[in-house]
Structures are given as C-alpha cells and as structure tokens.
C-alpha cells in the first residue's frame, strides 16, 4: 500500500516522493520547485486570461494539450516513484 502512497504523492506534487524516499533528492527538489513555480507564477496568469475571455471566444481545445501534458507528466512521476519504492529495501 505504501507504494501507491508514494505514487499518489508524486502524482500530486511531482518530485516530493523522491525526497521522502531519499532517492534522487536533488532531482526531486528541482522538479518540486519548478512545479511550485509553475502553479504559483505562470498558471494564475493563464487562468485569469481564460476567465476574462467571454464564453463565446473560449476554446477548450486550446487547453487540451496543456492538460494532457500535465497529466502525462504527473503519471510518469507517479509510476517512477512506485517503481523506486518497490525496489527500495
């Protein structure tokens, strides 16, 4: 069960499971910091732009590649954390 917890942790906050597992700590820290910068700096501006657009002009298709990329990114880190936690003695 703990393997799934590490996978979920790395899915929600990519890089954090590496820090908890004490594997690839520098890499995990860099990923976590970059993710936090993305969420707190870049994303709010994008959301504000989207909110200010009228519903007639808003195209969900413009956001689908971004959403897909973020989900794929998170799934990759979750799978990696699961594998590392299973192999950790």
PDB file with one MODEL, atoms N, CA, C and O in Angstrom:
MODEL        1
ATOM      1  N   UNK A   1       0.815  -1.204   0.000  1.00  0.00           N
ATOM      2  CA  UNK A   1       0.000   0.000   0.000  1.00  0.00           C
ATOM      3  C   UNK A   1       0.851   1.258   0.000  1.00  0.00           C
ATOM      4  O   UNK A   1       0.484   2.258  -0.616  1.00  0.00           O
ATOM      5  N   UNK A   2       1.992   1.214   0.689  1.00  0.00           N
ATOM      6  CA  UNK A   2       2.826   2.410   0.757  1.00  0.00           C
ATOM      7  C   UNK A   2       3.373   2.780  -0.621  1.00  0.00           C
ATOM      8  O   UNK A   2       3.677   3.947  -0.866  1.00  0.00           O
ATOM      9  N   UNK A   3       3.501   1.812  -1.518  1.00  0.00           N
ATOM     10  CA  UNK A   3       3.979   2.113  -2.871  1.00  0.00           C
ATOM     11  C   UNK A   3       2.976   3.010  -3.594  1.00  0.00           C
ATOM     12  O   UNK A   3       3.357   3.934  -4.313  1.00  0.00           O
ATOM     13  N   UNK A   4       1.689   2.726  -3.393  1.00  0.00           N
ATOM     14  CA  UNK A   4       0.654   3.557  -4.003  1.00  0.00           C
ATOM     15  C   UNK A   4       0.640   4.956  -3.389  1.00  0.00           C
ATOM     16  O   UNK A   4       0.343   5.936  -4.071  1.00  0.00           O
ATOM     17  N   UNK A   5       0.963   5.042  -2.097  1.00  0.00           N
ATOM     18  CA  UNK A   5       1.019   6.355  -1.438  1.00  0.00           C
ATOM     19  C   UNK A   5       2.134   7.206  -2.044  1.00  0.00           C
ATOM     20  O   UNK A   5       1.948   8.400  -2.280  1.00  0.00           O
ATOM     21  N   UNK A   6       3.285   6.597  -2.296  1.00  0.00           N
ATOM     22  CA  UNK A   6       4.378   7.333  -2.942  1.00  0.00           C
ATOM     23  C   UNK A   6       4.002   7.722  -4.366  1.00  0.00           C
ATOM     24  O   UNK A   6       4.333   8.816  -4.824  1.00  0.00           O
ATOM     25  N   UNK A   7       3.322   6.840  -5.052  1.00  0.00           N
ATOM     26  CA  UNK A   7       2.882   7.158  -6.414  1.00  0.00           C
ATOM     27  C   UNK A   7       1.899   8.323  -6.404  1.00  0.00           C
ATOM     28  O   UNK A   7       2.007   9.238  -7.221  1.00  0.00           O
ATOM     29  N   UNK A   8       0.949   8.289  -5.487  1.00  0.00           N
ATOM     30  CA  UNK A   8      -0.027   9.370  -5.386  1.00  0.00           C
ATOM     31  C   UNK A   8       0.648  10.685  -4.997  1.00  0.00           C
ATOM     32  O   UNK A   8       0.327  11.743  -5.537  1.00  0.00           O
ATOM     33  N   UNK A   9       1.579  10.602  -4.062  1.00  0.00           N
ATOM     34  CA  UNK A   9       2.312  11.798  -3.640  1.00  0.00           C
ATOM     35  C   UNK A   9       3.061  12.419  -4.816  1.00  0.00           C
ATOM     36  O   UNK A   9       3.048  13.637  -4.989  1.00  0.00           O
ATOM     37  N   UNK A  10       3.711  11.587  -5.618  1.00  0.00           N
ATOM     38  CA  UNK A  10       4.460  12.104  -6.768  1.00  0.00           C
ATOM     39  C   UNK A  10       3.528  12.549  -7.890  1.00  0.00           C
ATOM     40  O   UNK A  10       3.912  13.375  -8.718  1.00  0.00           O
ATOM     41  N   UNK A  11       2.319  12.018  -7.929  1.00  0.00           N
ATOM     42  CA  UNK A  11       1.337  12.474  -8.920  1.00  0.00           C
ATOM     43  C   UNK A  11       0.846  13.876  -8.567  1.00  0.00           C
ATOM     44  O   UNK A  11       0.745  14.745  -9.433  1.00  0.00           O
ATOM     45  N   UNK A  12       0.543  14.086  -7.291  1.00  0.00           N
ATOM     46  CA  UNK A  12       0.002  15.371  -6.847  1.00  0.00           C
ATOM     47  C   UNK A  12       1.091  16.443  -6.797  1.00  0.00           C
ATOM     48  O   UNK A  12       0.882  17.560  -7.271  1.00  0.00           O
ATOM     49  N   UNK A  13       2.228  16.116  -6.236  1.00  0.00           N
ATOM     50  CA  UNK A  13       3.362  17.044  -6.143  1.00  0.00           C
ATOM     51  C   UNK A  13       4.603  16.361  -6.721  1.00  0.00           C
ATOM     52  O   UNK A  13       5.402  15.801  -5.970  1.00  0.00           O
ATOM     53  N   UNK A  14       4.773  16.400  -8.030  1.00  0.00           N
ATOM     54  CA  UNK A  14       5.918  15.725  -8.648  1.00  0.00           C
ATOM     55  C   UNK A  14       7.240  16.117  -8.000  1.00  0.00           C
ATOM     56  O   UNK A  14       7.537  17.296  -7.809  1.00  0.00           O
ATOM     57  N   UNK A  15       8.015  15.106  -7.672  1.00  0.00           N
ATOM     58  CA  UNK A  15       9.317  15.316  -7.052  1.00  0.00           C
ATOM     59  C   UNK A  15       9.314  15.061  -5.560  1.00  0.00           C
ATOM     60  O   UNK A  15      10.358  14.752  -4.987  1.00  0.00           O
ATOM     61  N   UNK A  16       8.153  15.186  -4.913  1.00  0.00           N
ATOM     62  CA  UNK A  16       8.107  15.066  -3.452  1.00  0.00           C
ATOM     63  C   UNK A  16       8.379  13.643  -2.961  1.00  0.00           C
ATOM     64  O   UNK A  16       8.990  13.465  -1.907  1.00  0.00           O
ATOM     65  N   UNK A  17       7.940  12.643  -3.698  1.00  0.00           N
ATOM     66  CA  UNK A  17       8.186  11.262  -3.259  1.00  0.00           C
ATOM     67  C   UNK A  17       9.673  10.918  -3.294  1.00  0.00           C
ATOM     68  O   UNK A  17      10.151  10.145  -2.465  1.00  0.00           O
ATOM     69  N   UNK A  18      10.408  11.491  -4.254  1.00  0.00           N
ATOM     70  CA  UNK A  18      11.853  11.264  -4.298  1.00  0.00           C
ATOM     71  C   UNK A  18      12.507  11.767  -3.015  1.00  0.00           C
ATOM     72  O   UNK A  18      13.421  11.136  -2.483  1.00  0.00           O
ATOM     73  N   UNK A  19      12.036  12.897  -2.529  1.00  0.00           N
ATOM     74  CA  UNK A  19      12.597  13.475  -1.311  1.00  0.00           C
ATOM     75  C   UNK A  19      12.261  12.585  -0.118  1.00  0.00           C
ATOM     76  O   UNK A  19      13.131  12.319   0.712  1.00  0.00           O
ATOM     77  N   UNK A  20      11.016  12.119  -0.015  1.00  0.00           N
ATOM     78  CA  UNK A  20      10.619  11.252   1.090  1.00  0.00           C
ATOM     79  C   UNK A  20      11.349   9.911   1.049  1.00  0.00           C
ATOM     80  O   UNK A  20      11.695   9.352   2.090  1.00  0.00           O
ATOM     81  N   UNK A  21      11.580   9.401  -0.161  1.00  0.00           N
ATOM     82  CA  UNK A  21      12.276   8.120  -0.302  1.00  0.00           C
ATOM     83  C   UNK A  21      13.795   8.253  -0.166  1.00  0.00           C
ATOM     84  O   UNK A  21      14.510   7.256  -0.064  1.00  0.00           O
ATOM     85  N   UNK A  22      14.269   9.484  -0.167  1.00  0.00           N
ATOM     86  CA  UNK A  22      15.704   9.786  -0.135  1.00  0.00           C
ATOM     87  C   UNK A  22      16.435   9.156  -1.309  1.00  0.00           C
ATOM     88  O   UNK A  22      17.554   8.657  -1.180  1.00  0.00           O
ATOM     89  N   UNK A  23      15.775   9.192  -2.449  1.00  0.00           N
ATOM     90  CA  UNK A  23      16.337   8.750  -3.722  1.00  0.00           C
ATOM     91  C   UNK A  23      16.246   9.926  -4.678  1.00  0.00           C
ATOM     92  O   UNK A  23      15.187  10.545  -4.782  1.00  0.00           O
ATOM     93  N   UNK A  24      17.295  10.244  -5.360  1.00  0.00           N
ATOM     94  CA  UNK A  24      17.296  11.359  -6.316  1.00  0.00           C
ATOM     95  C   UNK A  24      16.769  12.644  -5.674  1.00  0.00           C
ATOM     96  O   UNK A  24      15.890  13.309  -6.222  1.00  0.00           O
ATOM     97  N   UNK A  25      17.316  12.979  -4.510  1.00  0.00           N
ATOM     98  CA  UNK A  25      16.821  14.117  -3.733  1.00  0.00           C
ATOM     99  C   UNK A  25      17.008  15.433  -4.478  1.00  0.00           C
ATOM    100  O   UNK A  25      16.106  16.269  -4.480  1.00  0.00           O
ATOM    101  N   UNK A  26      18.160  15.632  -5.111  1.00  0.00           N
ATOM    102  CA  UNK A  26      18.395  16.876  -5.841  1.00  0.00           C
ATOM    103  C   UNK A  26      17.428  16.980  -7.014  1.00  0.00           C
ATOM    104  O   UNK A  26      16.836  18.034  -7.245  1.00  0.00           O
ATOM    105  N   UNK A  27      17.271  15.890  -7.750  1.00  0.00           N
ATOM    106  CA  UNK A  27      16.337  15.870  -8.869  1.00  0.00           C
ATOM    107  C   UNK A  27      14.914  16.146  -8.390  1.00  0.00           C
ATOM    108  O   UNK A  27      14.207  16.969  -8.971  1.00  0.00           O
ATOM    109  N   UNK A  28      14.501  15.461  -7.338  1.00  0.00           N
ATOM    110  CA  UNK A  28      13.165  15.655  -6.789  1.00  0.00           C
ATOM    111  C   UNK A  28      12.938  17.078  -6.318  1.00  0.00           C
ATOM    112  O   UNK A  28      11.860  17.638  -6.517  1.00  0.00           O
ATOM    113  N   UNK A  29      13.943  17.661  -5.697  1.00  0.00           N
ATOM    114  CA  UNK A  29      13.830  19.042  -5.232  1.00  0.00           C
ATOM    115  C   UNK A  29      13.681  20.005  -6.397  1.00  0.00           C
ATOM    116  O   UNK A  29      12.868  20.929  -6.344  1.00  0.00           O
ATOM    117  N   UNK A  30      14.456  19.795  -7.443  1.00  0.00           N
ATOM    118  CA  UNK A  30      14.363  20.664  -8.618  1.00  0.00           C
ATOM    119  C   UNK A  30      12.997  20.539  -9.296  1.00  0.00           C
ATOM    120  O   UNK A  30      12.414  21.539  -9.716  1.00  0.00           O
ATOM    121  N   UNK A  31      12.496  19.320  -9.399  1.00  0.00           N
ATOM    122  CA  UNK A  31      11.183  19.102 -10.012  1.00  0.00           C
ATOM    123  C   UNK A  31      10.095  19.748  -9.157  1.00  0.00           C
ATOM    124  O   UNK A  31       9.199  20.410  -9.681  1.00  0.00           O
ATOM    125  N   UNK A  32      10.174  19.557  -7.850  1.00  0.00           N
ATOM    126  CA  UNK A  32       9.169  20.122  -6.948  1.00  0.00           C
ATOM    127  C   UNK A  32       9.166  21.646  -7.001  1.00  0.00           C
ATOM    128  O   UNK A  32       8.102  22.260  -7.076  1.00  0.00           O
ATOM    129  N   UNK A  33      10.343  22.258  -6.963  1.00  0.00           N
ATOM    130  CA  UNK A  33      10.430  23.721  -7.029  1.00  0.00           C
ATOM    131  C   UNK A  33       9.898  24.236  -8.364  1.00  0.00           C
ATOM    132  O   UNK A  33       9.174  25.231  -8.404  1.00  0.00           O
ATOM    133  N   UNK A  34      10.256  23.560  -9.458  1.00  0.00           N
ATOM    134  CA  UNK A  34       9.750  24.004 -10.768  1.00  0.00           C
ATOM    135  C   UNK A  34       8.239  23.859 -10.857  1.00  0.00           C
ATOM    136  O   UNK A  34       7.576  24.697 -11.467  1.00  0.00           O
ATOM    137  N   UNK A  35       7.689  22.820 -10.266  1.00  0.00           N
ATOM    138  CA  UNK A  35       6.234  22.628 -10.247  1.00  0.00           C
ATOM    139  C   UNK A  35       5.551  23.727  -9.438  1.00  0.00           C
ATOM    140  O   UNK A  35       4.520  24.258  -9.850  1.00  0.00           O
ATOM    141  N   UNK A  36       6.125  24.064  -8.294  1.00  0.00           N
ATOM    142  CA  UNK A  36       5.545  25.127  -7.477  1.00  0.00           C
ATOM    143  C   UNK A  36       5.617  26.480  -8.177  1.00  0.00           C
ATOM    144  O   UNK A  36       4.686  27.281  -8.087  1.00  0.00           O
ATOM    145  N   UNK A  37       6.712  26.730  -8.867  1.00  0.00           N
ATOM    146  CA  UNK A  37       6.823  27.970  -9.644  1.00  0.00           C
ATOM    147  C   UNK A  37       5.759  28.002 -10.724  1.00  0.00           C
ATOM    148  O   UNK A  37       5.130  29.035 -10.950  1.00  0.00           O
ATOM    149  N   UNK A  38       5.556  26.878 -11.390  1.00  0.00           N
ATOM    150  CA  UNK A  38       4.521  26.802 -12.425  1.00  0.00           C
ATOM    151  C   UNK A  38       3.152  27.139 -11.852  1.00  0.00           C
ATOM    152  O   UNK A  38       2.423  27.957 -12.413  1.00  0.00           O
ATOM    153  N   UNK A  39       2.804  26.505 -10.731  1.00  0.00           N
ATOM    154  CA  UNK A  39       1.478  26.701 -10.155  1.00  0.00           C
ATOM    155  C   UNK A  39       1.277  28.100  -9.606  1.00  0.00           C
ATOM    156  O   UNK A  39       0.196  28.669  -9.759  1.00  0.00           O
ATOM    157  N   UNK A  40       2.297  28.672  -8.966  1.00  0.00           N
ATOM    158  CA  UNK A  40       2.101  29.952  -8.295  1.00  0.00           C
ATOM    159  C   UNK A  40       2.467  31.159  -9.143  1.00  0.00           C
ATOM    160  O   UNK A  40       2.074  32.278  -8.810  1.00  0.00           O
ATOM    161  N   UNK A  41       3.198  30.970 -10.216  1.00  0.00           N
ATOM    162  CA  UNK A  41       3.602  32.113 -11.036  1.00  0.00           C
ATOM    163  C   UNK A  41       2.934  32.112 -12.406  1.00  0.00           C
ATOM    164  O   UNK A  41       2.284  33.088 -12.781  1.00  0.00           O
ATOM    165  N   UNK A  42       3.087  31.041 -13.140  1.00  0.00           N
ATOM    166  CA  UNK A  42       2.630  31.020 -14.527  1.00  0.00           C
ATOM    167  C   UNK A  42       1.150  30.698 -14.664  1.00  0.00           C
ATOM    168  O   UNK A  42       0.449  31.343 -15.443  1.00  0.00           O
ATOM    169  N   UNK A  43       0.669  29.721 -13.930  1.00  0.00           N
ATOM    170  CA  UNK A  43      -0.698  29.260 -14.119  1.00  0.00           C
ATOM    171  C   UNK A  43      -1.764  30.287 -13.753  1.00  0.00           C
ATOM    172  O   UNK A  43      -2.732  30.427 -14.500  1.00  0.00           O
ATOM    173  N   UNK A  44      -1.635  31.017 -12.636  1.00  0.00           N
ATOM    174  CA  UNK A  44      -2.684  32.003 -12.329  1.00  0.00           C
ATOM    175  C   UNK A  44      -2.893  33.041 -13.430  1.00  0.00           C
ATOM    176  O   UNK A  44      -4.025  33.464 -13.665  1.00  0.00           O
ATOM    177  N   UNK A  45      -1.830  33.457 -14.104  1.00  0.00           N
ATOM    178  CA  UNK A  45      -1.977  34.410 -15.203  1.00  0.00           C
ATOM    179  C   UNK A  45      -2.776  33.787 -16.340  1.00  0.00           C
ATOM    180  O   UNK A  45      -3.609  34.456 -16.952  1.00  0.00           O
ATOM    181  N   UNK A  46      -2.533  32.527 -16.622  1.00  0.00           N
ATOM    182  CA  UNK A  46      -3.268  31.839 -17.678  1.00  0.00           C
ATOM    183  C   UNK A  46      -4.740  31.689 -17.312  1.00  0.00           C
ATOM    184  O   UNK A  46      -5.618  31.865 -18.157  1.00  0.00           O
ATOM    185  N   UNK A  47      -5.005  31.363 -16.056  1.00  0.00           N
ATOM    186  CA  UNK A  47      -6.384  31.208 -15.604  1.00  0.00           C
ATOM    187  C   UNK A  47      -7.106  32.553 -15.655  1.00  0.00           C
ATOM    188  O   UNK A  47      -8.265  32.631 -16.062  1.00  0.00           O
ATOM    189  N   UNK A  48      -6.411  33.606 -15.240  1.00  0.00           N
ATOM    190  CA  UNK A  48      -7.019  34.944 -15.287  1.00  0.00           C
ATOM    191  C   UNK A  48      -7.377  35.327 -16.722  1.00  0.00           C
ATOM    192  O   UNK A  48      -8.442  35.890 -16.973  1.00  0.00           O
ATOM    193  N   UNK A  49      -6.483  35.018 -17.659  1.00  0.00           N
ATOM    194  CA  UNK A  49      -6.781  35.290 -19.066  1.00  0.00           C
ATOM    195  C   UNK A  49      -8.015  34.508 -19.521  1.00  0.00           C
ATOM    196  O   UNK A  49      -8.873  35.040 -20.225  1.00  0.00           O
ATOM    197  N   UNK A  50      -8.092  33.252 -19.115  1.00  0.00           N
ATOM    198  CA  UNK A  50      -9.210  32.409 -19.514  1.00  0.00           C
ATOM    199  C   UNK A  50     -10.521  32.910 -18.911  1.00  0.00           C
ATOM    200  O   UNK A  50     -11.560  32.895 -19.572  1.00  0.00           O
ATOM    201  N   UNK A  51     -10.469  33.351 -17.662  1.00  0.00           N
ATOM    202  CA  UNK A  51     -11.679  33.846 -17.003  1.00  0.00           C
ATOM    203  C   UNK A  51     -12.159  35.136 -17.653  1.00  0.00           C
ATOM    204  O   UNK A  51     -13.363  35.362 -17.776  1.00  0.00           O
ATOM    205  N   UNK A  52     -11.221  35.980 -18.070  1.00  0.00           N
ATOM    206  CA  UNK A  52     -11.583  37.261 -18.665  1.00  0.00           C
ATOM    207  C   UNK A  52     -12.135  37.125 -20.087  1.00  0.00           C
ATOM    208  O   UNK A  52     -12.778  38.045 -20.593  1.00  0.00           O
ATOM    209  N   UNK A  53     -11.889  35.990 -20.726  1.00  0.00           N
ATOM    210  CA  UNK A  53     -12.449  35.770 -22.058  1.00  0.00           C
ATOM    211  C   UNK A  53     -13.946  35.501 -21.942  1.00  0.00           C
ATOM    212  O   UNK A  53     -14.409  34.926 -20.956  1.00  0.00           O
ATOM    213  N   UNK A  54     -14.681  35.914 -22.938  1.00  0.00           N
ATOM    214  CA  UNK A  54     -16.103  35.573 -22.930  1.00  0.00           C
ATOM    215  C   UNK A  54     -16.244  34.092 -23.291  1.00  0.00           C
ATOM    216  O   UNK A  54     -15.367  33.509 -23.928  1.00  0.00           O
ATOM    217  N   UNK A  55     -17.335  33.512 -22.882  1.00  0.00           N
ATOM    218  CA  UNK A  55     -17.559  32.096 -23.172  1.00  0.00           C
ATOM    219  C   UNK A  55     -17.667  31.829 -24.667  1.00  0.00           C
ATOM    220  O   UNK A  55     -17.392  30.718 -25.119  1.00  0.00           O
ATOM    221  N   UNK A  56     -18.061  32.830 -25.431  1.00  0.00           N
ATOM    222  CA  UNK A  56     -18.152  32.657 -26.875  1.00  0.00           C
ATOM    223  C   UNK A  56     -16.773  32.473 -27.503  1.00  0.00           C
ATOM    224  O   UNK A  56     -16.622  31.741 -28.482  1.00  0.00           O
ATOM    225  N   UNK A  57     -15.778  33.134 -26.939  1.00  0.00           N
ATOM    226  CA  UNK A  57     -14.421  33.077 -27.506  1.00  0.00           C
ATOM    227  C   UNK A  57     -13.563  31.978 -26.895  1.00  0.00           C
ATOM    228  O   UNK A  57     -12.501  31.659 -27.428  1.00  0.00           O
ATOM    229  N   UNK A  58     -14.009  31.391 -25.779  1.00  0.00           N
ATOM    230  CA  UNK A  58     -13.196  30.398 -25.086  1.00  0.00           C
ATOM    231  C   UNK A  58     -13.215  29.073 -25.848  1.00  0.00           C
ATOM    232  O   UNK A  58     -14.279  28.544 -26.170  1.00  0.00           O
ATOM    233  N   UNK A  59     -12.050  28.562 -26.122  1.00  0.00           N
ATOM    234  CA  UNK A  59     -11.916  27.296 -26.839  1.00  0.00           C
ATOM    235  C   UNK A  59     -11.211  26.282 -25.947  1.00  0.00           C
ATOM    236  O   UNK A  59     -10.023  26.425 -25.658  1.00  0.00           O
ATOM    237  N   UNK A  60     -11.938  25.261 -25.513  1.00  0.00           N
ATOM    238  CA  UNK A  60     -11.345  24.231 -24.655  1.00  0.00           C
ATOM    239  C   UNK A  60     -10.237  23.491 -25.387  1.00  0.00           C
ATOM    240  O   UNK A  60      -9.313  22.977 -24.757  1.00  0.00           O
ATOM    241  N   UNK A  61     -10.321  23.432 -26.698  1.00  0.00           N
ATOM    242  CA  UNK A  61      -9.304  22.732 -27.483  1.00  0.00           C
ATOM    243  C   UNK A  61      -7.930  23.363 -27.299  1.00  0.00           C
ATOM    244  O   UNK A  61      -6.916  22.676 -27.422  1.00  0.00           O
ATOM    245  N   UNK A  62      -7.882  24.642 -27.012  1.00  0.00           N
ATOM    246  CA  UNK A  62      -6.604  25.307 -26.769  1.00  0.00           C
ATOM    247  C   UNK A  62      -5.951  24.812 -25.483  1.00  0.00           C
ATOM    248  O   UNK A  62      -4.726  24.811 -25.367  1.00  0.00           O
ATOM    249  N   UNK A  63      -6.760  24.394 -24.526  1.00  0.00           N
ATOM    250  CA  UNK A  63      -6.247  23.942 -23.234  1.00  0.00           C
ATOM    251  C   UNK A  63      -5.968  22.448 -23.191  1.00  0.00           C
ATOM    252  O   UNK A  63      -5.225  21.999 -22.318  1.00  0.00           O
ATOM    253  N   UNK A  64      -6.532  21.664 -24.097  1.00  0.00           N
ATOM    254  CA  UNK A  64      -6.365  20.214 -24.045  1.00  0.00           C
ATOM    255  C   UNK A  64      -4.912  19.756 -24.104  1.00  0.00           C
ATOM    256  O   UNK A  64      -4.542  18.869 -23.335  1.00  0.00           O
ATOM    257  N   UNK A  65      -4.068  20.310 -24.975  1.00  0.00           N
ATOM    258  CA  UNK A  65      -2.670  19.873 -24.964  1.00  0.00           C
ATOM    259  C   UNK A  65      -1.958  20.176 -23.640  1.00  0.00           C
ATOM    260  O   UNK A  65      -1.124  19.390 -23.191  1.00  0.00           O
ATOM    261  N   UNK A  66      -2.279  21.287 -23.031  1.00  0.00           N
ATOM    262  CA  UNK A  66      -1.670  21.648 -21.750  1.00  0.00           C
ATOM    263  C   UNK A  66      -2.120  20.681 -20.669  1.00  0.00           C
ATOM    264  O   UNK A  66      -1.304  20.187 -19.891  1.00  0.00           O
ATOM    265  N   UNK A  67      -3.411  20.414 -20.620  1.00  0.00           N
ATOM    266  CA  UNK A  67      -3.946  19.480 -19.634  1.00  0.00           C
ATOM    267  C   UNK A  67      -3.365  18.087 -19.839  1.00  0.00           C
ATOM    268  O   UNK A  67      -2.981  17.427 -18.873  1.00  0.00           O
ATOM    269  N   UNK A  68      -3.298  17.640 -21.076  1.00  0.00           N
ATOM    270  CA  UNK A  68      -2.728  16.322 -21.382  1.00  0.00           C
ATOM    271  C   UNK A  68      -1.263  16.239 -20.985  1.00  0.00           C
ATOM    272  O   UNK A  68      -0.829  15.227 -20.434  1.00  0.00           O
ATOM    273  N   UNK A  69      -0.501  17.284 -21.256  1.00  0.00           N
ATOM    274  CA  UNK A  69       0.919  17.292 -20.910  1.00  0.00           C
ATOM    275  C   UNK A  69       1.116  17.234 -19.398  1.00  0.00           C
ATOM    276  O   UNK A  69       1.973  16.495 -18.913  1.00  0.00           O
ATOM    277  N   UNK A  70       0.336  18.002 -18.657  1.00  0.00           N
ATOM    278  CA  UNK A  70       0.456  17.994 -17.190  1.00  0.00           C
ATOM    279  C   UNK A  70       0.071  16.630 -16.629  1.00  0.00           C
ATOM    280  O   UNK A  70       0.744  16.122 -15.732  1.00  0.00           O
ATOM    281  N   UNK A  71      -0.998  16.030 -17.144  1.00  0.00           N
ATOM    282  CA  UNK A  71      -1.396  14.705 -16.672  1.00  0.00           C
ATOM    283  C   UNK A  71      -0.354  13.645 -17.002  1.00  0.00           C
ATOM    284  O   UNK A  71      -0.045  12.798 -16.163  1.00  0.00           O
ATOM    285  N   UNK A  72       0.186  13.682 -18.210  1.00  0.00           N
ATOM    286  CA  UNK A  72       1.221  12.721 -18.599  1.00  0.00           C
ATOM    287  C   UNK A  72       2.466  12.881 -17.734  1.00  0.00           C
ATOM    288  O   UNK A  72       3.061  11.896 -17.296  1.00  0.00           O
ATOM    289  N   UNK A  73       2.847  14.109 -17.498  1.00  0.00           N
ATOM    290  CA  UNK A  73       3.984  14.436 -16.640  1.00  0.00           C
ATOM    291  C   UNK A  73       3.768  13.836 -15.243  1.00  0.00           C
ATOM    292  O   UNK A  73       4.664  13.196 -14.693  1.00  0.00           O
ATOM    293  N   UNK A  74       2.588  14.045 -14.682  1.00  0.00           N
ATOM    294  CA  UNK A  74       2.283  13.551 -13.344  1.00  0.00           C
ATOM    295  C   UNK A  74       2.226  12.029 -13.297  1.00  0.00           C
ATOM    296  O   UNK A  74       2.709  11.422 -12.341  1.00  0.00           O
ATOM    297  N   UNK A  75       1.646  11.412 -14.308  1.00  0.00           N
ATOM    298  CA  UNK A  75       1.583   9.943 -14.350  1.00  0.00           C
ATOM    299  C   UNK A  75       2.987   9.346 -14.440  1.00  0.00           C
ATOM    300  O   UNK A  75       3.277   8.346 -13.784  1.00  0.00           O
ATOM    301  N   UNK A  76       3.850   9.947 -15.238  1.00  0.00           N
ATOM    302  CA  UNK A  76       5.222   9.443 -15.365  1.00  0.00           C
ATOM    303  C   UNK A  76       5.947   9.485 -14.027  1.00  0.00           C
ATOM    304  O   UNK A  76       6.637   8.532 -13.663  1.00  0.00           O
ATOM    305  N   UNK A  77       5.796  10.576 -13.296  1.00  0.00           N
ATOM    306  CA  UNK A  77       6.442  10.669 -11.987  1.00  0.00           C
ATOM    307  C   UNK A  77       5.810   9.707 -10.986  1.00  0.00           C
ATOM    308  O   UNK A  77       6.515   9.162 -10.137  1.00  0.00           O
ATOM    309  N   UNK A  78       4.516   9.488 -11.065  1.00  0.00           N
ATOM    310  CA  UNK A  78       3.856   8.547 -10.163  1.00  0.00           C
ATOM    311  C   UNK A  78       4.343   7.123 -10.403  1.00  0.00           C
ATOM    312  O   UNK A  78       4.631   6.396  -9.452  1.00  0.00           O
ATOM    313  N   UNK A  79       4.435   6.728 -11.648  1.00  0.00           N
ATOM    314  CA  UNK A  79       4.916   5.381 -11.995  1.00  0.00           C
ATOM    315  C   UNK A  79       6.365   5.201 -11.538  1.00  0.00           C
ATOM    316  O   UNK A  79       6.725   4.147 -11.013  1.00  0.00           O
ATOM    317  N   UNK A  80       7.187   6.218 -11.734  1.00  0.00           N
ATOM    318  CA  UNK A  80       8.585   6.142 -11.326  1.00  0.00           C
ATOM    319  C   UNK A  80       8.723   6.022  -9.814  1.00  0.00           C
ATOM    320  O   UNK A  80       9.527   5.226  -9.329  1.00  0.00           O
ATOM    321  N   UNK A  81       7.952   6.802  -9.064  1.00  0.00           N
ATOM    322  CA  UNK A  81       8.001   6.719  -7.600  1.00  0.00           C
ATOM    323  C   UNK A  81       7.529   5.356  -7.110  1.00  0.00           C
ATOM    324  O   UNK A  81       8.091   4.809  -6.160  1.00  0.00           O
ATOM    325  N   UNK A  82       6.501   4.803  -7.751  1.00  0.00           N
ATOM    326  CA  UNK A  82       6.020   3.476  -7.392  1.00  0.00           C
ATOM    327  C   UNK A  82       7.137   2.450  -7.582  1.00  0.00           C
ATOM    328  O   UNK A  82       7.376   1.618  -6.708  1.00  0.00           O
ATOM    329  N   UNK A  83       7.818   2.513  -8.726  1.00  0.00           N
ATOM    330  CA  UNK A  83       8.897   1.558  -9.022  1.00  0.00           C
ATOM    331  C   UNK A  83      10.055   1.706  -8.040  1.00  0.00           C
ATOM    332  O   UNK A  83      10.597   0.708  -7.566  1.00  0.00           O
ATOM    333  N   UNK A  84      10.432   2.930  -7.736  1.00  0.00           N
ATOM    334  CA  UNK A  84      11.532   3.151  -6.793  1.00  0.00           C
ATOM    335  C   UNK A  84      11.162   2.642  -5.414  1.00  0.00           C
ATOM    336  O   UNK A  84      11.986   2.006  -4.756  1.00  0.00           O
ATOM    337  N   UNK A  85       9.936   2.905  -4.955  1.00  0.00           N
ATOM    338  CA  UNK A  85       9.545   2.466  -3.612  1.00  0.00           C
ATOM    339  C   UNK A  85       9.466   0.947  -3.532  1.00  0.00           C
ATOM    340  O   UNK A  85       9.734   0.378  -2.474  1.00  0.00           O
ATOM    341  N   UNK A  86       9.104   0.274  -4.628  1.00  0.00           N
ATOM    342  CA  UNK A  86       9.059  -1.193  -4.617  1.00  0.00           C
ATOM    343  C   UNK A  86      10.459  -1.794  -4.550  1.00  0.00           C
ATOM    344  O   UNK A  86      10.664  -2.838  -3.931  1.00  0.00           O
ATOM    345  N   UNK A  87      11.423  -1.127  -5.193  1.00  0.00           N
ATOM    346  CA  UNK A  87      12.782  -1.654  -5.213  1.00  0.00           C
ATOM    347  C   UNK A  87      13.602  -1.264  -3.991  1.00  0.00           C
ATOM    348  O   UNK A  87      14.680  -1.815  -3.767  1.00  0.00           O
ATOM    349  N   UNK A  88      13.108  -0.327  -3.206  1.00  0.00           N
ATOM    350  CA  UNK A  88      13.833   0.132  -2.022  1.00  0.00           C
ATOM    351  C   UNK A  88      13.714  -0.916  -0.924  1.00  0.00           C
ATOM    352  O   UNK A  88      12.619  -1.381  -0.609  1.00  0.00           O
ATOM    353  N   UNK A  89      14.816  -1.271  -0.366  1.00  0.00           N
ATOM    354  CA  UNK A  89      14.855  -2.308   0.681  1.00  0.00           C
ATOM    355  C   UNK A  89      14.448  -1.745   2.018  1.00  0.00           C
ATOM    356  O   UNK A  89      14.423  -2.472   3.012  1.00  0.00           O
TER     357      UNK A  89
ENDMDL
END
